[in-house]
Amino acid sequence: MPEFPIRRIAVFTEEILHDGGPATEAPRRRAAAMALVQNPFAGRYEPDLQPAMDDLKPLGAELTDRLIAALGGDAAAIDGYGKGAIVGTAGEIEHGALWHVPGGYAMREKLGASKAIVPSAMKVGGFGASLDVPLGHTNAAYVRSHFDAITVCLPDGPRPDEIVFCLAMACGPRVHSRMGGLEAWQVKGEDGLR
C-alpha cells in the first residue's frame, strides 16, 4: 500500500458579485480544496498504479467535507464541481490520474444524486505551478451556465516528489450567464447529460 503523506492542505473560497455587468442579488460562490502530498511513485516507473486509488479515498472524502463546509455546509446548494492535479517534475501525468476515482466519487457521494461527469485537468508542473480546474454542473454536462474554471496554486509546491490534488465546487451559474442552451432549472438528471 503506497502512502501519500500530507504536507499541506489549503482551502480557497471566493464570491463573485459581478463580472463587469450589474451586481447580482446573490453572488456566485466557488471554492477549491488542495492537498499537497508526497508522491510515492516519484522518480520511478510503476506498472500498476490502480491499487493506489483506494489509498487516496480518505483524502477525497476529507477535501469534499472541507469544501462543503467552506461553501456554507448545505450540500444541496452546490451545483458545480471539478477536480485536478499538479504532479511534481519527478512524477508523471498518470500519477495525477490516480485522483479520478477518489476525488470524483467522493464529491458525487457527498453531494447526493450527482450524475454528470466530474470535469478534470491535470499536468506535470514545477514549484508554484497553477492549474485551471474546470467546473461543470453536477447533474447535467450540457448546462452551459456552469461551464467555468477556478485557478489554483500552492506557492511552495509541488516539489519534484509531490502532487497537489484538488477538488473544486461552486454554487450557482456564472454571474452574467447568457449563452442559452440547457438551463439548470430544465435539468432532468437522468443521464448526466441533460
N, C-alpha and C positions, 0 to 999 in steps of 0.2 A: 504494500500500500504506500503510494507516494504521499508525502506530506507537503502542504503549502503553507508554511508558517507566515502569519500576517505581520508585516512591519508597520502598516499604517492603514487606517480607514478614514475616509473623508466623505462628508455629505454636503452637497451644494444645492441650495434652493433659490428660486427666483420667481418674481411676479412680473408679468408683462402687462402694463397698463394701456399702452398704445404703441403703435409702430409707425408713427408719422401721421396717423389719422386721428379721429376723435377718441377720447378716453372711453374705455368700456365701463359698463356697470360693475362687472366683476372681472378682475384680472385673470389672465391665464397663468396658471401655476405649473412650474416644471421643477424637477429635482433629479439629481444624479447621486448615486452612492458608489464609491470606489473603494476597492481593497487592493493594496499593494502587497503582493505575496512573493515568496521565494519560488523560483521555478525549478522543480526537482529534475527537469529534463535538460536544463541549460548545458550547452557545450557538448551534447552527445545526441545521437540518433536513437530514438526508442521506437521499435516497430509497432508495439501495441500500446496505444495511448488510451483507448476507450475505457478501461477499468478505472482510470483516474477521475473520470467524470463523477463517479459515486463519491469520491473523496471531497469533491467541491460542493456537493448538495447542501451541507450545513451553511456554507458561506453564501450560497444563493438565497437560502431562507433568511439568513441574518440581514443581508443587504435589502431584501424585499421588505422585511419588517421595519427597517430604518427608514426606507422611502415612504412607506405608508404613514408612519408617524410624522415624518417631515412635511407631508402634504396634508396634515390635519387629522389623521387617524381614521378617516372614513374611506374604506376601500371602494365603496360604491361610487364615490365622486371621481375616481381615477378612470380615465377612458383612453389613455395613451401610454404606450410603453416601447422600450427598445433596450438593446444590450450591446456591449462592445468589450474589446480587449486590446491592450497595447503590450506586446511582448518585447522584452529587452533584447538587445542585439546578439546575445549568446543563445537565444532561442529561435524558434521557427513559428511561422504562422499557424501551424497545426496546434501549437500549444495554446494559442488563443481560442481555437475552435473547441477546445475542451469545455468552454463556457456555454455552448449552445444548450445542452440539456439542463445542467444545474442552475443556470441563470434564467433561462426562458421558462422552464417548467415551474420554478419556484414562484415566479410572478403569476403565472396562469393559475396555480393552485390557490394562492392567497387572494387573488382578485376575483375569484368565483368563476363565472361562465365565460371566461375569455376564449374566443375561438380563433382569432386571427393569428397569423404567424407573427412572431416577435422579430421586428427588423433588427439587423445586426451589422456591425462593422468591426473589423479587426485589422491590425497591422503590426509589423515589427518596427520599433521606434527607439530612438535614443533618449537619453536623460531629458526630462521636461517635454517630451513629445505630447502633442494634443491629438484628440480624436473627435470627429463629429459623429456622435451616436444618433442613428436615425430613429425617429419616433413614428409610430403609426397607431391607428385606432385599435383598441383591444379586441373588438368583436367583428370588424369588417375592414379588410385591407383596402377596399375601394373608397373609403371615406376621405376625400381629398382635403378637407378642412383640417385634418390631423397629420398630414404629411409635414414633417418638421425634423429638426435635429438639435441636439444640445451639445455644445463643445465642452469636453472635459480635459483636464490636465492635472498632474501632480508634479509640482516643481522639482521635487527631489527623487523622481523615479520615472520610468523604471531603470534601475541599474541593469547591466547586461544580463544578470542572472535572476531577474524578477519579471513579474507580469502584473499589470494593472487590469483587474477585472471590474467592469462597470455595469450597473443596471440603471435605467432611467425611466421615469414616469411623468405623466402630465395630466392635468385636469382641464378639459375644455379644448376647443379648437384654436387655431391661430387667431389672434385678436381681430384681424381685419379680413378674415377668410371670405372670399367672394369669387371662387373659381368654379362654382357649380358642382355638378356631379352628385353622387350619393351623399345625402345629409345624415348626420348622426341620428336624428330622430326617425329616419327611414330604415335603420338597420334592423334586419330580421334576426341576425345572429345564428343562422343555421349552419353555414358552411365556412365561415371565416373570411368570406369574400364580400358578401352583401348582407 
